[in-house]
Amino acid sequence: MNSAAPKPHILVVEDQPQITELILVHLRHHGFEATAAENGVTAQVCIDATLPDLILLDWMLPGRQSGLELARKWRAAPRTKDIPIIMLTAKSEETDKVAGLDHGADDYVTKPFSPRELMARIRALLRRRAPERLADRVVIGELSLDAAELLVRHRNREIRLGPTEFRFLHYLMKHPDRIYSRSQLLDKIWGDHVFIEERTVDVHIKRLRDSLEDAGEMIETVRGAGYRLVSGKRA
């Protein structure tokens, strides 16, 4: 008898019971395992016990740590750095959304949100969590990417990237010198991109360039067109 595949485990960090219950009901209805935490302390206890496959994280939380601070902390920790994080926020201004992405979130959902939209975003993030774990190595100049080890090096310096930035770099290195619009990159990286704003691409590209340091100069912005990785540029 074949054993059933394990259900993806989602950690919901949200202090409003009504919203938490709504999310849990929909997650379980769609075949996920779900655990809830109402603050950062409880969330850390849950993560220490069982590493989730994805975290839904409220921006405004009671206690000493906000959702932004938790996202930054988990993104920096070796054990949790690759866990996809979706920020739940009542803040709808672009600057607030960008702040969430800059602190390590992979995506954001503005309250009030559609449960259908939330499930679509969760599925999209889980689909792309680790698709590069294949026997695939790409080298352009002194920049190398090993998909099997999820490792990037430049001039023998190991570069740590978040899962989304890794996918961006992998795709651009596999298709050097070609210009891709933001919508094309959303389609390639997220797959189900209908709910994602194009501004998200700019934030992840900035984070990728910052992480690559000198090698970030290989990624060019083509005004009015999008981005490309230039194979012939020295970095």
Secondary structure, 3 states (H helix, E strand, C coil): CCCCCCCCEEEEECCCHHHHHHHHHHHHHCCCEEEEECCHHHHHHHHHHCCCCEEEEECCCCCCCCHHHHHHHHHHCCCCCCCCEEEEECCCCHHHHHHHHHCCCCEEEECCCCHHHHHHHHHHHHHCCCCCCCCCEEEECCEEEECCCCEEEECCEEECCCHHHHHHHHHHHHCCCCCECHHHHHHHHHCCCCCCCCHHHHHHHHHHHHHHHHHHHHEEEECCCEEEECCCCCC
